[in-house]
Amino acid sequence: MRLAALTASVFALTLGVATAVSAQQHEMDHQHSAHLTEQTTLVVKSAWSRELPPSAAVGAAFLSLSNHTDQADRLLSAESAIAKVTELHAHEHEGDVMRMVKVDSIEIPAHSDLTLEPGGYHIMLIDLHKPLVAGQTLPLTLHFEHAGQVDVTVQIKSSDAGTSAAAPEMDHSQHNQH
Ligand SMILES: [Cu+2]
C-alpha cells in the first residue's frame, strides 16, 4: 500500500511538472503558431527521375521525405499513370554486388528526414507507358500510413545533369524547348 501511495504522489508530481512545461510551451507555440502549422506534417520534396532512352521499360523516381510529426510514418505504396506497375525498392549488398529488392514499406522515423536516392531506396516505375524525357514531368501518388495520400510532380532530369536531388529546379535542359 505504501508503494502504491508513493507511486501516486510521484505521478502527481510528474503531472504538475508536465502542466507547467506545457503552459510555457503553449506561450512559445502561440508566438510561432504560423511556423508550427507547417512543421507538423510530412513533407515530400525534390521529386525527380532521370531521362531514359525511349526503349527503356523501367525507370526510377527519387525524392526527399521530412517527417515533422511526433510519430513514425511509413510509405506503403505508390502509383503513377506513366507506369503499369509501381514498386518500392531498396538496394542491398550481396557480397560485393548491390542488388535491388522490393520492400513492403519505407519507414520515416518521427522528426527525421529520409532521402530516396540512387543506390538506396527508390520508387520503381515498371512497364512505362511513355518515355522519360528530360524537362518533362510525371505524376506520382504516394500512400502513407498516417499522412495518407500525397500527390507529387516528378521532374525528369537529363542524364548528364548529375545525381544531385537538391535542386532539380536548376536543371537547364528546359532551355532546349526554345
Ligand atoms: Cu528498383
Backbone and ligand atoms as CSV (ligand in chain L), in Angstrom:
chain,resi,resn,atom,element,x,y,z
A,1,MET,N,N,0.832,-1.204,0.000
A,1,MET,CA,C,0.000,0.000,0.000
A,1,MET,C,C,0.865,1.252,0.000
A,2,ARG,N,N,1.961,1.194,0.778
A,2,ARG,CA,C,2.835,2.368,0.835
A,2,ARG,C,C,3.443,2.648,-0.533
A,3,LEU,N,N,3.736,1.563,-1.232
A,3,LEU,CA,C,4.326,1.720,-2.569
A,3,LEU,C,C,3.318,2.381,-3.515
A,4,ALA,N,N,2.071,1.939,-3.389
A,4,ALA,CA,C,1.021,2.498,-4.254
A,4,ALA,C,C,0.863,3.994,-3.996
A,5,ALA,N,N,0.892,4.354,-2.713
A,5,ALA,CA,C,0.735,5.764,-2.348
A,5,ALA,C,C,1.898,6.580,-2.894
A,6,LEU,N,N,3.103,5.996,-2.781
A,6,LEU,CA,C,4.308,6.689,-3.262
A,6,LEU,C,C,4.212,6.884,-4.772
A,7,THR,N,N,3.797,5.824,-5.473
A,7,THR,CA,C,3.658,5.889,-6.921
A,7,THR,C,C,2.667,6.994,-7.297
A,8,ALA,N,N,1.573,7.042,-6.548
A,8,ALA,CA,C,0.542,8.040,-6.829
A,8,ALA,C,C,1.089,9.447,-6.646
A,9,SER,N,N,1.897,9.663,-5.586
A,9,SER,CA,C,2.395,11.015,-5.345
A,9,SER,C,C,3.458,11.393,-6.377
A,10,VAL,N,N,4.253,10.410,-6.801
A,10,VAL,CA,C,5.244,10.687,-7.842
A,10,VAL,C,C,4.527,11.043,-9.135
A,11,PHE,N,N,3.462,10.331,-9.410
A,11,PHE,CA,C,2.673,10.589,-10.617
A,11,PHE,C,C,2.103,12.009,-10.581
A,12,ALA,N,N,1.584,12.395,-9.391
A,12,ALA,CA,C,1.002,13.731,-9.231
A,12,ALA,C,C,2.075,14.787,-9.461
A,13,LEU,N,N,3.272,14.527,-8.922
A,13,LEU,CA,C,4.385,15.457,-9.058
A,13,LEU,C,C,4.750,15.600,-10.543
A,14,THR,N,N,4.828,14.463,-11.224
A,14,THR,CA,C,5.171,14.466,-12.651
A,14,THR,C,C,4.137,15.260,-13.449
A,15,LEU,N,N,2.880,15.038,-13.086
A,15,LEU,CA,C,1.794,15.747,-13.760
A,15,LEU,C,C,1.934,17.248,-13.574
A,16,GLY,N,N,2.276,17.641,-12.343
A,16,GLY,CA,C,2.435,19.062,-12.033
A,16,GLY,C,C,3.505,19.690,-12.893
A,17,VAL,N,N,4.632,19.007,-13.018
A,17,VAL,CA,C,5.746,19.498,-13.828
A,17,VAL,C,C,5.328,19.569,-15.294
A,18,ALA,N,N,4.650,18.515,-15.745
A,18,ALA,CA,C,4.229,18.464,-17.143
A,18,ALA,C,C,3.299,19.627,-17.472
A,19,THR,N,N,2.407,19.962,-16.536
A,19,THR,CA,C,1.469,21.062,-16.757
A,19,THR,C,C,2.217,22.385,-16.873
A,20,ALA,N,N,3.199,22.570,-15.994
A,20,ALA,CA,C,3.979,23.808,-16.017
A,20,ALA,C,C,4.721,23.931,-17.345
A,21,VAL,N,N,5.315,22.844,-17.784
A,21,VAL,CA,C,6.068,22.865,-19.036
A,21,VAL,C,C,5.137,23.152,-20.211
A,22,SER,N,N,3.972,22.503,-20.196
A,22,SER,CA,C,3.088,22.674,-21.349
A,22,SER,C,C,2.513,24.091,-21.392
A,23,ALA,N,N,2.336,24.712,-20.217
A,23,ALA,CA,C,1.858,26.094,-20.189
A,23,ALA,C,C,2.904,27.008,-20.825
A,24,GLN,N,N,4.163,26.749,-20.468
A,24,GLN,CA,C,5.266,27.537,-21.015
A,24,GLN,C,C,5.372,27.295,-22.521
A,25,GLN,N,N,5.234,26.014,-22.911
A,25,GLN,CA,C,5.317,25.624,-24.312
A,25,GLN,C,C,4.199,26.303,-25.098
A,26,HIS,N,N,3.029,26.369,-24.474
A,26,HIS,CA,C,1.878,26.953,-25.147
A,26,HIS,C,C,2.162,28.411,-25.508
A,27,GLU,N,N,2.796,29.146,-24.575
A,27,GLU,CA,C,3.138,30.540,-24.854
A,27,GLU,C,C,4.066,30.622,-26.057
A,28,MET,N,N,5.063,29.730,-26.081
A,28,MET,CA,C,6.021,29.725,-27.182
A,28,MET,C,C,5.316,29.350,-28.483
A,29,ASP,N,N,4.444,28.353,-28.404
A,29,ASP,CA,C,3.708,27.916,-29.594
A,29,ASP,C,C,2.898,29.073,-30.169
A,30,HIS,N,N,2.318,29.846,-29.263
A,30,HIS,CA,C,1.467,30.941,-29.700
A,30,HIS,C,C,2.260,31.946,-30.531
A,31,GLN,N,N,3.475,32.226,-30.086
A,31,GLN,CA,C,4.318,33.184,-30.801
A,31,GLN,C,C,4.682,32.685,-32.202
A,32,HIS,N,N,4.850,31.362,-32.311
A,32,HIS,CA,C,5.307,30.808,-33.582
A,32,HIS,C,C,4.229,29.973,-34.257
A,33,SER,N,N,2.992,30.291,-34.021
A,33,SER,CA,C,1.917,29.413,-34.479
A,33,SER,C,C,1.938,29.197,-36.000
A,34,ALA,N,N,2.199,30.245,-36.765
A,34,ALA,CA,C,2.188,30.105,-38.226
A,34,ALA,C,C,3.283,29.142,-38.671
A,35,HIS,N,N,4.449,29.306,-38.052
A,35,HIS,CA,C,5.580,28.463,-38.390
A,35,HIS,C,C,5.302,27.010,-38.027
A,36,LEU,N,N,4.719,26.804,-36.842
A,36,LEU,CA,C,4.495,25.445,-36.367
A,36,LEU,C,C,3.464,24.704,-37.212
A,37,THR,N,N,2.505,25.406,-37.739
A,37,THR,CA,C,1.458,24.766,-38.523
A,37,THR,C,C,2.057,23.980,-39.686
A,38,GLU,N,N,3.027,24.595,-40.358
A,38,GLU,CA,C,3.600,23.896,-41.498
A,38,GLU,C,C,4.677,22.890,-41.077
A,39,GLN,N,N,5.034,22.891,-39.814
A,39,GLN,CA,C,6.067,21.985,-39.330
A,39,GLN,C,C,5.490,20.720,-38.694
A,40,THR,N,N,4.180,20.541,-38.746
A,40,THR,CA,C,3.592,19.392,-38.066
A,40,THR,C,C,3.072,18.355,-39.058
A,41,THR,N,N,3.697,18.325,-40.234
A,41,THR,CA,C,3.227,17.398,-41.254
A,41,THR,C,C,4.386,16.593,-41.831
A,42,LEU,N,N,4.041,15.732,-42.764
A,42,LEU,CA,C,5.041,15.014,-43.528
A,42,LEU,C,C,5.206,15.754,-44.854
A,43,VAL,N,N,6.432,16.137,-45.177
A,43,VAL,CA,C,6.677,16.944,-46.371
A,43,VAL,C,C,7.462,16.135,-47.407
A,44,VAL,N,N,6.985,16.160,-48.654
A,44,VAL,CA,C,7.666,15.489,-49.755
A,44,VAL,C,C,8.279,16.562,-50.647
A,45,LYS,N,N,9.571,16.481,-50.922
A,45,LYS,CA,C,10.247,17.500,-51.735
A,45,LYS,C,C,11.152,16.860,-52.784
A,46,SER,N,N,11.557,17.703,-53.746
A,46,SER,CA,C,12.613,17.357,-54.701
A,46,SER,C,C,12.398,16.010,-55.379
A,47,ALA,N,N,11.181,15.769,-55.846
A,47,ALA,CA,C,10.923,14.507,-56.544
A,47,ALA,C,C,11.513,14.589,-57.957
A,48,TRP,N,N,12.335,13.610,-58.307
A,48,TRP,CA,C,12.967,13.641,-59.623
A,48,TRP,C,C,13.169,12.229,-60.171
A,49,SER,N,N,13.350,12.193,-61.494
A,49,SER,CA,C,13.637,10.942,-62.178
A,49,SER,C,C,14.661,11.277,-63.247
A,50,ARG,N,N,15.221,10.269,-63.867
A,50,ARG,CA,C,16.249,10.523,-64.873
A,50,ARG,C,C,15.736,10.135,-66.251
A,51,GLU,N,N,16.068,10.943,-67.252
A,51,GLU,CA,C,15.639,10.629,-68.620
A,51,GLU,C,C,16.231,9.280,-69.048
A,52,LEU,N,N,15.482,8.582,-69.891
A,52,LEU,CA,C,15.926,7.269,-70.353
A,52,LEU,C,C,15.695,7.167,-71.848
A,53,PRO,N,N,16.429,6.278,-72.517
A,53,PRO,CA,C,16.170,6.049,-73.948
A,53,PRO,C,C,14.718,5.597,-74.125
A,54,PRO,N,N,14.096,5.961,-75.266
A,54,PRO,CA,C,12.677,5.611,-75.483
A,54,PRO,C,C,12.399,4.119,-75.348
A,55,SER,N,N,13.417,3.293,-75.563
A,55,SER,CA,C,13.209,1.843,-75.493
A,55,SER,C,C,13.151,1.323,-74.052
A,56,ALA,N,N,13.554,2.157,-73.075
A,56,ALA,CA,C,13.602,1.689,-71.684
A,56,ALA,C,C,12.203,1.397,-71.162
A,57,ALA,N,N,12.055,0.250,-70.504
A,57,ALA,CA,C,10.745,-0.133,-69.985
A,57,ALA,C,C,10.607,0.155,-68.498
A,58,VAL,N,N,11.736,0.435,-67.847
A,58,VAL,CA,C,11.744,0.592,-66.396
A,58,VAL,C,C,12.512,1.843,-65.994
A,59,GLY,N,N,11.912,2.670,-65.125
A,59,GLY,CA,C,12.578,3.861,-64.605
A,59,GLY,C,C,12.480,3.900,-63.089
A,60,ALA,N,N,13.046,4.949,-62.501
A,60,ALA,CA,C,13.011,5.068,-61.049
A,60,ALA,C,C,12.741,6.516,-60.658
A,61,ALA,N,N,12.047,6.700,-59.552
A,61,ALA,CA,C,11.790,8.042,-59.031
A,61,ALA,C,C,12.434,8.159,-57.648
A,62,PHE,N,N,12.959,9.353,-57.375
A,62,PHE,CA,C,13.638,9.625,-56.108
A,62,PHE,C,C,13.014,10.875,-55.486
A,63,LEU,N,N,13.066,10.989,-54.171
A,63,LEU,CA,C,12.513,12.173,-53.508
A,63,LEU,C,C,12.994,12.251,-52.066
A,64,SER,N,N,12.719,13.408,-51.450
A,64,SER,CA,C,13.108,13.617,-50.051
A,64,SER,C,C,11.859,13.679,-49.185
A,65,LEU,N,N,11.908,12.988,-48.051
A,65,LEU,CA,C,10.788,12.962,-47.120
A,65,LEU,C,C,11.226,13.569,-45.794
A,66,SER,N,N,10.421,14.482,-45.249
A,66,SER,CA,C,10.694,15.057,-43.930
A,66,SER,C,C,9.474,14.828,-43.052
A,67,ASN,N,N,9.668,14.029,-42.020
A,67,ASN,CA,C,8.571,13.741,-41.093
A,67,ASN,C,C,8.663,14.692,-39.903
A,68,HIS,N,N,7.799,15.712,-39.889
A,68,HIS,CA,C,7.825,16.701,-38.807
A,68,HIS,C,C,6.858,16.323,-37.687
A,69,THR,N,N,6.271,15.155,-37.744
A,69,THR,CA,C,5.291,14.764,-36.728
A,69,THR,C,C,5.968,13.988,-35.595
A,70,ASP,N,N,5.190,13.731,-34.548
A,70,ASP,CA,C,5.715,13.038,-33.363
A,70,ASP,C,C,5.674,11.522,-33.499
A,71,GLN,N,N,5.174,11.025,-34.632
A,71,GLN,CA,C,5.115,9.568,-34.781
A,71,GLN,C,C,5.773,9.142,-36.101
A,72,ALA,N,N,6.317,7.943,-36.089
A,72,ALA,CA,C,6.913,7.410,-37.309
A,72,ALA,C,C,5.811,7.228,-38.344
A,73,ASP,N,N,6.154,7.427,-39.601
A,73,ASP,CA,C,5.186,7.185,-40.673
A,73,ASP,C,C,5.834,6.201,-41.647
A,74,ARG,N,N,5.023,5.605,-42.492
A,74,ARG,CA,C,5.563,4.645,-43.460
A,74,ARG,C,C,4.972,4.899,-44.834
A,75,LEU,N,N,5.849,4.917,-45.828
A,75,LEU,CA,C,5.400,4.937,-47.215
A,75,LEU,C,C,5.000,3.510,-47.547
A,76,LEU,N,N,3.722,3.322,-47.882
A,76,LEU,CA,C,3.195,1.968,-48.077
A,76,LEU,C,C,3.167,1.542,-49.537
A,77,SER,N,N,2.892,2.518,-50.419
A,77,SER,CA,C,2.816,2.191,-51.844
A,77,SER,C,C,2.841,3.474,-52.659
A,78,ALA,N,N,2.995,3.321,-53.966
A,78,ALA,CA,C,2.985,4.467,-54.874
A,78,ALA,C,C,2.364,4.016,-56.178
A,79,GLU,N,N,1.851,4.978,-56.938
A,79,GLU,CA,C,1.329,4.650,-58.263
A,79,GLU,C,C,1.516,5.846,-59.183
A,80,SER,N,N,1.631,5.559,-60.476
A,80,SER,CA,C,1.804,6.622,-61.462
A,80,SER,C,C,1.090,6.235,-62.736
A,81,ALA,N,N,0.472,7.227,-63.383
A,81,ALA,CA,C,-0.224,6.973,-64.644
A,81,ALA,C,C,0.763,6.576,-65.739
A,82,ILE,N,N,2.064,6.859,-65.506
A,82,ILE,CA,C,3.049,6.602,-66.551
A,82,ILE,C,C,3.523,5.145,-66.562
A,83,ALA,N,N,3.257,4.407,-65.480
A,83,ALA,CA,C,3.756,3.037,-65.385
A,83,ALA,C,C,2.644,2.061,-65.016
A,84,LYS,N,N,2.754,0.858,-65.554
A,84,LYS,CA,C,1.750,-0.170,-65.263
A,84,LYS,C,C,1.871,-0.640,-63.815
A,85,VAL,N,N,3.123,-0.799,-63.368
A,85,VAL,CA,C,3.383,-1.283,-62.005
A,85,VAL,C,C,4.352,-0.337,-61.313
A,86,THR,N,N,4.091,-0.021,-60.062
A,86,THR,CA,C,4.994,0.828,-59.285
A,86,THR,C,C,5.346,0.106,-57.990
A,87,GLU,N,N,6.652,-0.061,-57.742
A,87,GLU,CA,C,7.084,-0.796,-56.552
A,87,GLU,C,C,8.041,0.046,-55.706
A,88,LEU,N,N,8.079,-0.236,-54.412
A,88,LEU,CA,C,9.060,0.381,-53.515
A,88,LEU,C,C,10.271,-0.543,-53.480
A,89,HIS,N,N,11.444,0.010,-53.748
A,89,HIS,CA,C,12.660,-0.802,-53.797
A,89,HIS,C,C,13.734,-0.266,-52.858
A,90,ALA,N,N,14.609,-1.170,-52.417
A,90,ALA,CA,C,15.813,-0.797,-51.680
A,90,ALA,C,C,16.983,-1.467,-52.382
A,91,HIS,N,N,18.189,-1.036,-52.071
A,91,HIS,CA,C,19.376,-1.730,-52.558
A,91,HIS,C,C,20.003,-2.458,-51.380
A,92,GLU,N,N,20.476,-3.652,-51.609
A,92,GLU,CA,C,21.197,-4.327,-50.532
A,92,GLU,C,C,22.454,-4.985,-51.079
A,93,HIS,N,N,23.455,-5.087,-50.213
A,93,HIS,CA,C,24.709,-5.722,-50.607
A,93,HIS,C,C,24.546,-7.230,-50.592
A,94,GLU,N,N,25.021,-7.869,-51.655
A,94,GLU,CA,C,25.081,-9.318,-51.668
A,94,GLU,C,C,26.516,-9.645,-52.035
A,95,GLY,N,N,27.369,-9.811,-51.027
A,95,GLY,CA,C,28.792,-9.886,-51.282
A,95,GLY,C,C,29.255,-8.525,-51.758
A,96,ASP,N,N,29.904,-8.463,-52.920
A,96,ASP,CA,C,30.363,-7.191,-53.470
A,96,ASP,C,C,29.329,-6.560,-54.396
A,97,VAL,N,N,28.268,-7.295,-54.622
A,97,VAL,CA,C,27.272,-6.841,-55.593
A,97,VAL,C,C,26.101,-6.159,-54.889
A,98,MET,N,N,25.669,-5.008,-55.479
A,98,MET,CA,C,24.469,-4.339,-54.979
A,98,MET,C,C,23.308,-4.840,-55.811
A,99,ARG,N,N,22.248,-5.251,-55.151
A,99,ARG,CA,C,21.088,-5.627,-55.953
A,99,ARG,C,C,19.825,-5.008,-55.363
A,100,MET,N,N,18.825,-4.837,-56.241
A,100,MET,CA,C,17.574,-4.216,-55.814
A,100,MET,C,C,16.661,-5.251,-55.200
A,101,VAL,N,N,15.988,-4.864,-54.135
A,101,VAL,CA,C,14.982,-5.742,-53.550
A,101,VAL,C,C,13.696,-4.953,-53.348
A,102,LYS,N,N,12.581,-5.606,-53.552
A,102,LYS,CA,C,11.282,-4.989,-53.312
A,102,LYS,C,C,11.031,-4.981,-51.802
A,103,VAL,N,N,10.536,-3.842,-51.294
A,103,VAL,CA,C,10.206,-3.769,-49.870
A,103,VAL,C,C,8.717,-3.444,-49.713
A,104,ASP,N,N,8.150,-3.867,-48.580
A,104,ASP,CA,C,6.719,-3.658,-48.345
A,104,ASP,C,C,6.412,-2.213,-47.961
A,105,SER,N,N,7.382,-1.569,-47.298
A,105,SER,CA,C,7.163,-0.187,-46.879
A,105,SER,C,C,8.512,0.451,-46.575
A,106,ILE,N,N,8.507,1.794,-46.497
A,106,ILE,CA,C,9.719,2.538,-46.158
A,106,ILE,C,C,9.373,3.417,-44.966
A,107,GLU,N,N,10.058,3.202,-43.847
A,107,GLU,CA,C,9.718,3.933,-42.621
A,107,GLU,C,C,10.474,5.245,-42.518
A,108,ILE,N,N,9.767,6.301,-42.102
A,108,ILE,CA,C,10.379,7.599,-41.832
A,108,ILE,C,C,10.163,7.857,-40.343
A,109,PRO,N,N,11.202,7.731,-39.508
A,109,PRO,CA,C,11.026,7.926,-38.063
A,109,PRO,C,C,10.534,9.345,-37.741
A,110,ALA,N,N,9.949,9.511,-36.560
A,110,ALA,CA,C,9.448,10.823,-36.125
A,110,ALA,C,C,10.571,11.847,-36.168
A,111,HIS,N,N,10.253,13.039,-36.616
A,111,HIS,CA,C,11.208,14.158,-36.673
A,111,HIS,C,C,12.495,13.773,-37.401
A,112,SER,N,N,12.342,13.112,-38.535
A,112,SER,CA,C,13.513,12.677,-39.304
A,112,SER,C,C,13.329,12.956,-40.785
A,113,ASP,N,N,14.443,13.013,-41.486
A,113,ASP,CA,C,14.442,13.146,-42.937
A,113,ASP,C,C,14.914,11.834,-43.550
A,114,LEU,N,N,14.359,11.505,-44.690
A,114,LEU,CA,C,14.802,10.312,-45.407
A,114,LEU,C,C,14.834,10.657,-46.887
A,115,THR,N,N,15.936,10.368,-47.549
A,115,THR,CA,C,16.059,10.673,-48.970
A,115,THR,C,C,16.086,9.386,-49.773
A,116,LEU,N,N,15.178,9.291,-50.736
A,116,LEU,CA,C,15.226,8.184,-51.687
A,116,LEU,C,C,16.172,8.631,-52.779
A,117,GLU,N,N,17.253,7.879,-53.008
A,117,GLU,CA,C,18.282,8.317,-53.949
A,117,GLU,C,C,18.927,7.116,-54.632
A,118,PRO,N,N,19.637,7.373,-55.754
A,118,PRO,CA,C,20.284,6.268,-56.461
A,118,PRO,C,C,21.196,5.486,-55.509
A,119,GLY,N,N,21.105,4.168,-55.538
A,119,GLY,CA,C,21.900,3.327,-54.654
A,119,GLY,C,C,21.212,3.056,-53.332
A,120,GLY,N,N,20.058,3.677,-53.107
A,120,GLY,CA,C,19.317,3.460,-51.862
A,120,GLY,C,C,17.863,3.160,-52.158
A,121,TYR,N,N,16.983,3.639,-51.282
A,121,TYR,CA,C,15.548,3.464,-51.538
A,121,TYR,C,C,15.144,4.217,-52.805
A,122,HIS,N,N,14.240,3.670,-53.566
A,122,HIS,CA,C,13.705,4.360,-54.737
A,122,HIS,C,C,12.330,3.791,-55.080
A,123,ILE,N,N,11.630,4.503,-55.950
A,123,ILE,CA,C,10.317,4.044,-56.413
A,123,ILE,C,C,10.490,3.574,-57.845
A,124,MET,N,N,10.249,2.288,-58.062
A,124,MET,CA,C,10.494,1.683,-59.366
A,124,MET,C,C,9.241,1.791,-60.232
A,125,LEU,N,N,9.449,2.353,-61.423
A,125,LEU,CA,C,8.342,2.511,-62.375
A,125,LEU,C,C,8.524,1.443,-63.448
A,126,ILE,N,N,7.644,0.457,-63.446
A,126,ILE,CA,C,7.807,-0.726,-64.302
A,126,ILE,C,C,6.751,-0.747,-65.408
A,127,ASP,N,N,7.197,-1.087,-66.628
A,127,ASP,CA,C,6.321,-1.079,-67.810
A,127,ASP,C,C,5.830,0.331,-68.110
A,128,LEU,N,N,6.785,1.180,-68.484
A,128,LEU,CA,C,6.465,2.584,-68.770
A,128,LEU,C,C,5.552,2.706,-69.989
A,129,HIS,N,N,4.527,3.539,-69.860
A,129,HIS,CA,C,3.619,3.786,-70.987
A,129,HIS,C,C,4.192,4.835,-71.938
A,130,LYS,N,N,5.064,5.709,-71.386
A,130,LYS,CA,C,5.656,6.801,-72.170
A,130,LYS,C,C,7.136,6.878,-71.827
A,131,PRO,N,N,7.977,7.354,-72.763
A,131,PRO,CA,C,9.394,7.521,-72.435
A,131,PRO,C,C,9.593,8.634,-71.400
A,132,LEU,N,N,10.666,8.539,-70.627
A,132,LEU,CA,C,11.010,9.580,-69.659
A,132,LEU,C,C,11.909,10.592,-70.365
A,133,VAL,N,N,11.360,11.779,-70.655
A,133,VAL,CA,C,12.054,12.800,-71.432
A,133,VAL,C,C,12.471,13.944,-70.512
A,134,ALA,N,N,13.752,14.337,-70.597
A,134,ALA,CA,C,14.277,15.420,-69.760
A,134,ALA,C,C,13.470,16.695,-69.948
A,135,GLY,N,N,13.193,17.393,-68.860
A,135,GLY,CA,C,12.447,18.643,-68.914
A,135,GLY,C,C,10.950,18.436,-68.716
A,136,GLN,N,N,10.492,17.205,-68.903
A,136,GLN,CA,C,9.076,16.911,-68.668
A,136,GLN,C,C,8.871,16.450,-67.227
A,137,THR,N,N,7.629,16.245,-66.860
A,137,THR,CA,C,7.325,15.763,-65.510
A,137,THR,C,C,6.460,14.511,-65.604
A,138,LEU,N,N,6.385,13.791,-64.502
A,138,LEU,CA,C,5.452,12.667,-64.446
A,138,LEU,C,C,4.713,12.729,-63.109
A,139,PRO,N,N,3.449,12.274,-63.096
A,139,PRO,CA,C,2.674,12.325,-61.855
A,139,PRO,C,C,2.971,11.103,-60.994
A,140,LEU,N,N,2.988,11.307,-59.682
A,140,LEU,CA,C,3.242,10.195,-58.766
A,140,LEU,C,C,2.351,10.384,-57.542
A,141,THR,N,N,1.664,9.328,-57.156
A,141,THR,CA,C,0.820,9.375,-55.958
A,141,THR,C,C,1.420,8.453,-54.910
A,142,LEU,N,N,1.634,9.003,-53.723
A,142,LEU,CA,C,2.230,8.241,-52.627
A,142,LEU,C,C,1.165,7.956,-51.574
A,143,HIS,N,N,1.229,6.792,-50.967
A,143,HIS,CA,C,0.291,6.444,-49.898
A,143,HIS,C,C,1.066,6.169,-48.621
A,144,PHE,N,N,0.798,6.998,-47.588
A,144,PHE,CA,C,1.478,6.848,-46.298
A,144,PHE,C,C,0.507,6.305,-45.257
A,145,GLU,N,N,1.057,5.592,-44.277
A,145,GLU,CA,C,0.238,5.012,-43.215
A,145,GLU,C,C,-0.540,6.097,-42.468
A,146,HIS,N,N,0.130,7.207,-42.135
A,146,HIS,CA,C,-0.542,8.263,-41.364
A,146,HIS,C,C,-0.871,9.495,-42.202
A,147,ALA,N,N,0.044,9.901,-43.062
A,147,ALA,CA,C,-0.173,11.132,-43.852
A,147,ALA,C,C,-1.194,10.903,-44.969
A,148,GLY,N,N,-1.512,9.647,-45.263
A,148,GLY,CA,C,-2.497,9.366,-46.300
A,148,GLY,C,C,-1.924,9.561,-47.691
A,149,GLN,N,N,-2.764,10.032,-48.595
A,149,GLN,CA,C,-2.357,10.175,-49.992
A,149,GLN,C,C,-1.670,11.514,-50.245
A,150,VAL,N,N,-0.520,11.473,-50.899
A,150,VAL,CA,C,0.204,12.695,-51.263
A,150,VAL,C,C,0.540,12.619,-52.752
A,151,ASP,N,N,0.058,13.609,-53.520
A,151,ASP,CA,C,0.349,13.658,-54.954
A,151,ASP,C,C,1.566,14.544,-55.192
A,152,VAL,N,N,2.526,14.055,-55.943
A,152,VAL,CA,C,3.712,14.856,-56.245
A,152,VAL,C,C,3.963,14.884,-57.748
A,153,THR,N,N,4.671,15.926,-58.189
A,153,THR,CA,C,5.082,16.042,-59.581
A,153,THR,C,C,6.571,15.748,-59.651
A,154,VAL,N,N,6.932,14.767,-60.442
A,154,VAL,CA,C,8.326,14.337,-60.535
A,154,VAL,C,C,8.995,15.012,-61.741
A,155,GLN,N,N,10.093,15.730,-61.488
A,155,GLN,CA,C,10.835,16.383,-62.567
A,155,GLN,C,C,11.766,15.360,-63.223
A,156,ILE,N,N,11.726,15.289,-64.538
A,156,ILE,CA,C,12.626,14.372,-65.234
A,156,ILE,C,C,13.874,15.142,-65.644
A,157,LYS,N,N,15.020,14.709,-65.115
A,157,LYS,CA,C,16.277,15.416,-65.356
A,157,LYS,C,C,17.063,14.732,-66.471
A,158,SER,N,N,17.895,15.527,-67.150
A,158,SER,CA,C,18.713,14.927,-68.195
A,158,SER,C,C,19.777,14.055,-67.552
A,159,SER,N,N,20.202,13.026,-68.240
A,159,SER,CA,C,21.100,12.037,-67.642
A,159,SER,C,C,22.479,12.607,-67.353
A,160,ASP,N,N,22.849,13.735,-67.976
A,160,ASP,CA,C,24.166,14.308,-67.692
A,160,ASP,C,C,24.076,15.475,-66.708
A,161,ALA,N,N,22.934,15.600,-66.033
A,161,ALA,CA,C,22.737,16.712,-65.096
A,161,ALA,C,C,23.248,16.380,-63.699
A,162,GLY,N,N,23.902,15.224,-63.557
A,162,GLY,CA,C,24.399,14.862,-62.230
A,162,GLY,C,C,23.309,14.170,-61.433
A,163,THR,N,N,23.665,13.724,-60.252
A,163,THR,CA,C,22.717,12.944,-59.470
A,163,THR,C,C,22.190,13.727,-58.279
A,164,SER,N,N,22.543,15.015,-58.179
A,164,SER,CA,C,22.099,15.787,-57.022
A,164,SER,C,C,20.596,15.993,-57.070
A,165,ALA,N,N,19.932,15.613,-55.994
A,165,ALA,CA,C,18.488,15.797,-55.910
A,165,ALA,C,C,18.161,17.145,-55.273
A,166,ALA,N,N,19.200,17.900,-54.944
A,166,ALA,CA,C,18.991,19.116,-54.151
A,166,ALA,C,C,18.248,20.194,-54.932
A,167,ALA,N,N,18.545,20.329,-56.222
A,167,ALA,CA,C,17.974,21.461,-56.950
A,167,ALA,C,C,17.538,21.093,-58.359
A,168,PRO,N,N,16.513,20.247,-58.488
A,168,PRO,CA,C,16.044,19.895,-59.832
A,168,PRO,C,C,15.524,21.115,-60.587
A,169,GLU,N,N,15.135,22.178,-59.835
A,169,GLU,CA,C,14.630,23.397,-60.477
A,169,GLU,C,C,15.731,24.059,-61.309
A,170,MET,N,N,16.991,23.763,-60.995
A,170,MET,CA,C,18.105,24.385,-61.685
A,170,MET,C,C,18.471,23.645,-62.967
A,171,ASP,N,N,17.738,22.608,-63.283
A,171,ASP,CA,C,18.017,21.831,-64.492
A,171,ASP,C,C,17.798,22.713,-65.722
A,172,HIS,N,N,18.853,22.950,-66.509
A,172,HIS,CA,C,18.754,23.871,-67.634
A,172,HIS,C,C,18.289,23.201,-68.915
A,173,SER,N,N,17.946,21.914,-68.828
A,173,SER,CA,C,17.556,21.186,-70.039
A,173,SER,C,C,16.290,21.764,-70.660
A,174,GLN,N,N,15.502,22.490,-69.853
A,174,GLN,CA,C,14.249,23.043,-70.372
A,174,GLN,C,C,14.494,24.121,-71.427
A,175,HIS,N,N,15.716,24.701,-71.436
A,175,HIS,CA,C,16.042,25.733,-72.418
A,175,HIS,C,C,16.028,25.164,-73.844
A,176,ASN,N,N,16.157,23.846,-73.943
A,176,ASN,CA,C,16.166,23.202,-75.255
A,176,ASN,C,C,14.840,23.396,-75.992
A,177,GLN,N,N,13.810,23.712,-75.246
A,177,GLN,CA,C,12.485,23.825,-75.869
A,177,GLN,C,C,12.305,25.139,-76.618
A,178,HIS,N,N,13.193,26.131,-76.392
A,178,HIS,CA,C,13.037,27.437,-77.041
A,178,HIS,C,C,13.424,27.371,-78.500
L,1,CU,CU,CU,14.454,-0.795,-58.282
